[in-house]
């Protein structure tokens, strides 16, 4: 084989490694951005006021209604 073939193979291999490295770097940056957004969402949730007793009762009532509607849709007699 001629020396130019080795040079071409080396350049193709180097280009392949470059493409893989660029893809891995983009994935890493995307993962870091995801984690940053998760941390940001977690801190914004902490700023919310505690639920009141009436809102908890309302939520329990809505859950009970949903459970009954699901039972009706499934054909189960309550």
Secondary structure, 3 states (H helix, E strand, C coil): CCHHHHHHHHHHHHHHHHHHHHHHHHHHHHHHHHHHHHHHHHHHHHCCCCCCHHHHHHHHHHHHHHHHHHHHHHCCCC
